[in-house]
Amino acid sequence: MKYLLLSNLLFLSCSSFAQTFSLSGTVLDSADQTGLTGAYIVLSPVSGEKQQATVTNAEGSFIFEKLLPGGYQLAITFLGYKSLE
């Protein structure tokens, strides 16, 4: 079975004025380290607030912006690969 590899996930940036954060990362094939285009990413706040979703770009990268401080759960799915949560 193929596996997803998430790199650069913990690249977290903070604006000292707005108190919002960004979360970015890259979804890679674990075998050959190529970026997976179109992987579905869901970011769910543990507080139960509205979740956000995006898909990876041509290089397998994604970004969530204007996040409030708090805990989040990240889920990644891609056809033919084991889901990662």
Summary of the structure (lengths in Angstrom):
residues: 85
radius of gyration: 13.2
end to end distance: 16.4
largest distance: 45.0
contacts: 216
relative contact order: 0.31
helix: 0%
strand: 58%
